[in-house]
């Protein structure tokens, strides 16, 4: 394995997140700090799942999309994570599958037909 997280590491991340949530409920005063820690934990978990589900080429393509269209890139990432969590991904998503996924999720282009009289 080339430094990719395995199921044990993902489980460890989940346990840390649960501990943070328990501390947040007990602490009360450090709400902002706990929220930031929770957000960082969720982001780390998402990145770990993406590394596990995508090939290098697909990840580079997704990063390129995120640079040009951040909202759309986030939507695609969420879709890939949802697919991975539900077990609907066999193997890894390669660049060709990523192209198809991007095409499928792409919002319909808005055409403007201007007619002159």
Order of alpha helices (4+ residues) and beta strands (2+ residues): alpha-alpha-alpha-alpha-alpha
